[in-house]
Amino acid sequence: MQYRKFGRTGWQVSEIGYGMWGMGGWTGSDDAESLQSLNHAVELGCNFFDTAWGYGKGHSERLLGRLVRSHPDKRLYTATKIPPKNLVWPSQRSFLLDDCFPPDHIKAYTEKSLTNLGVESIDLIQFHVWEDSWAQDERWQRTMADLKGQGMIKAVGISVNRWEPWNVLKTLRTGMVNSVQVIYNIFDQSPEDELFPLCNELSIGVLARVPFDEGTLTGTLTKSSKWPEGDWRNSYFVPENLNACVARAEALRPVIPKGMSMAELALRFILMNDTISTIIPGMRKLRHVDSNTSVSDGKRLSPELMAELHRHRWDRTPTEWSQ
């Protein structure tokens, strides 16, 4: 496992982290299997774990707490997220800070997460949605400073709404934020335009989420793919989106190097960008842990292949189904 600097925190985090949304309540999740996969990831050098209260109303956080307590000799970084008070994902331009993150709500959910995780201090607490219009509201700034002062949290992050990497730039300039979590993959390259240069300028840690485009970049989806009733992916992969995603994945196949899977290529593309601190793919099964962590070997893609992959950029705008 290779490690990277996490912004100005001084942390050295595994460049393949662990996204824990899937084990918070997706269909097919099994706690025993999840814990086995989590422990295996630690054995392979993974030390950064990203969860949220919203992943099963604290269920995923409790699983992470069990993991941390079972490895008292290892430095495992805990990252979680405060849900918006109105429980609406993503936020909307009309929402006020009071709708999503009034001070008492921030404090209450930080305490809930501390209890779920069973730790004295959370390494990284993130806002689970964001509007850059809140940047200069001193209430969230004072609240996070107070939480830091009390030792409840060590760093502050923001998880940016889907396909809106611009919607955090003013906030990062306040100096109050240590990291940003953003969708970045072969298709979603727009963070390279403005967000990544600013993160480099300000030494902001970057978490790359959705590296496989919710499954498209695993190369396993078809235009007839379906999931069990209640699975979030049914509401995301509506026919309009599923058909377009599968077509994009098929167009990518000819450039995949021999002996490499589409999923491996997707991860290696992200690791080529030195702005990235860690990638947080979802990994519910042992085989996912093995395949994803094996990509952290220091090997680079050729400039010619990277140039080709940049031609697969797909600029999208949020819709009702994109959440």
N, C-alpha and C positions, 0 to 999 in steps of 0.2 A: 504493500500500500504506500502510495505517495501522499505527502502532506503539503498543505499550503497555508500561507498566512491569512488570517481572518480579519481583514481590515486593520484598524488601529488597536484592536483588543489585545494583540500579542499572542493570541491563541494559534496553535498549529493544528489544523483540522484535516481529517482524511478527505481527499478530493472526491471520493465516493462516500457520501453520507447516506442517511437512511430516512426515507419518507414514510410516515406511519399512518397516512390517511386510510389506506385500504383495510388495515386491521382494526379500524374503529367502528366498523359496521357494514362494510361491503358484503354482498352475498358471497358465500364460500369462505369467509374468514373463520379461522379456528384459533383460539387463544394458545393452545398447546403448540400448534404449528408456528404461530407467530413468534412465540417466545423462543422456540428452537432456532428459528431463522435469525432472530435478534442476537442471540448468544453466539451463533456461528459467525455473524458479521463482526462481533467484537473480537473473536478469535482470529479473524482475518485482517484485523487492524482498523476497522471502522470505529470512529470515536465521536461522530456527530449525528444526533438523532433529532428529527423535526416532527413535532406533533402539534396538537391543538385541542382546546377544550371541545371545539365543534366536531371532532372526530369521535362520534359516539358519546357525546356529552360527558367527556372525561375518561371514557373507557381506554382510549389509546394512551392517554397520559398515565393511567394507572399501570398499564403494561410497561411503559418506559420506566416508571418508578421501580417496578420489580427488577427490571434489567440492571439499573444503576446499583441497587442494593446488593445484587448478586455478584457485582464486580467491584468491591470496595478498594481494590488495589489498582484500579485503572482510572484514568481521567477521561470520563465520558461527558461530552457536552450536551446539555439539555436545552432544546429550543421548543417553545410552545407559542400559542397565539391566543389573544383575547378576542372572543367573538363580538361582533357588533351588538349593541343593546337591542336593536330592532330585529336581529337575526335575519337580515337580508344580505345575501351575497349575489352579485357584487354590490357595492354602494352605488348611489345615483347622485348626479350633479346637484340635485336639490336637497340632499341630506345635510343636516347640520351636525356639528360635533356632538351636540346634545342627543341627537337621534342614535348615535353609534357609540361614542366613547366619552360620556360625562365622567368627571373624576371619580365619583363614588363607584361607578360601574368598573372602571379600570382597576381600582383597588380590590373590589369584591372578587373579580375573576382572577386577579393575580393570586389572591389568597386561596381560591378554589384550586387553582393549578398547583400551588405549593402543596396543598393537602393531597391532591391526586398523585403527584410525583413523589411525595414523601421526602423532599429535600429541604434544606434550610434556605437555599438560594437558587433561583432559576438563572441559568447562564444567559439565555436570550429570550426576552419576551417580545412578541411581535403583535402589531395591530393586524387583524385578519382581513380587513378591507381598508381602503384609504381614499381620501380626497385631498388634493393638494391645496384646496381652498382653506383647509384647516391649519396650514403650516404655521401661521403666526399667532394662533390661539394659545395664549400662555398657560391655559388651564391644563392641557395635556402635557406640556413641557414641565410645569411645576410638579405635576403628579408623578411623572417618570423620574424626575430628579429626587423626589421624596422617597420613592421606592428604592432607588439606588442608595440613597443615604441611609436607609434603614437596613440595607443588606439583603433585601428581598429579591432583587434582580441585579445582574451584573452588566447587562447591555440591552439596548433597545433596537428593535428592528421593525420594518414595515413589509408586509406581504402585499404586493401591488396587484390590483385588479387585472383580470385576464385581458391581454392585448392592449394594456394602457401603461407602457413603461414611462411615459412622459408625466404620469399623474403622481409624481413624488419628487420631482426635481427641486422645487422650492423648499420642500420640507428637509431634504438632505442638506441644503445650504444653511439650515438653522444650527447645525453642529450638534443636535440632540439625538441623532440617529446613527447607530453603529453598523447597521446592515440593511440590505434590501433583498427581498425574495421576489423573483420575477420569472415568468415563463420564457425560456430560451432554449431553442432547439434548431434543427436544420431548417424547419419551416419558419419558425418565429425568430427572426434575426434582428428585428427592429430595436431591441435594447442596445445594439451596437452603435446606433446613431447618436443619441444624446446621453442615455443613462450610464453606459459603461465609461465613457470619457469622464463624466462627472465623478463617478465612483473612484476612478483612478486618481483624480485630482484631490479628492477629499479623504482617501484611504477608507472607503466604505467596503465592508465585506459583502460579497454577492453569493446568494444561494440560487442556483439554477433549478427551477422546478419544472415538472412536466417534460422531462427530456425525451419521452417517447410519444409526445402529443396525445396523451391519454390512451395510448395503445397503437395508434396509427403507425408509428415508427418502429414497432416490433415486426411489422410485415405480416402479421397474422390475421388482420381484419379482412373481411370480404363485404361486399355490398348486401349480403344477407345476414351479417352478424347480428345476434340478439343476445340479451342477458336476462337472467331471472327477473321476475316481477319485483319491483322495489329497488333494483340496482340503479344507481345514479347514472350509469353510462347510457341507459335507455333514453333518458331525457336530454343527454348531450349529443349522442349520435343519432339525431333525428335524420330521416332520409336525406335531406338537403346537405347535412354535414357529413354523414357517413359516405355518401357517394363521392363527394368532393375529396374527402380524406383518402379513400382507397385509391382513387385515380392519381392523387399526388404520390402516394407510396409506390404505386406501380411504375410511375415515371422515374422514380429514384433507383429502381432495381438495377438498371444497366450499369450504373457507376459504382456499385458495391464491389470492392476488391474480392478476388477469389479467396475462399476460405473464411470470409468475414460475414457475420450476420448483419442484418439491417440495424438491430438493436445495438450491437457493438459499434457500428459506424456512428450511430446517433450519439453515443456517449463520447466517443473519441473526437467527434466534431466539437463538442462543448469543451472538452479538456484542452483543445488547441487554443482556447482563449484564456490568456493569463489573468484576465480580470476576475474570472470565476474563482471563488474560494472553495466551493463544494457543490456537487450535484446531489440532489436528493430523490433518486428514483424510489418508487414504491416497491417493496420486496416482502412478499408474504410467504414465499416458499424458499427452501434451501437452494434450489436450482437457480432462483433469481439472484440470491446472494452470491453464489459462486460465479455466475456469468457476469454480473455487474462489477463486482470487486476485481475480477481478473483484468479488467480494462485499465486499472491503475498500475501501469507497468512502465510509464515514462516513454512509451513509443509514440512517435508523431506521424501524422498523415502528411503526405506529400503536398507541396504547394499547388501542384496541378489538380489534385483531388479536391483540395480546399476551394480552389477557384470554381470547380464544377459544382460543389455543394452550395456555394454562395448563390449560384444561379437558381437554386430551388427555393429561395426565399419566397414566403407567402404572407403578404400583409393582409391582416384581417381586422375587422372591427367588431366590437361586442354586439351580440344579438340577444333576444329573449332566451334562446337555448344555450348560449355560451356560458352563462353563470359565472 
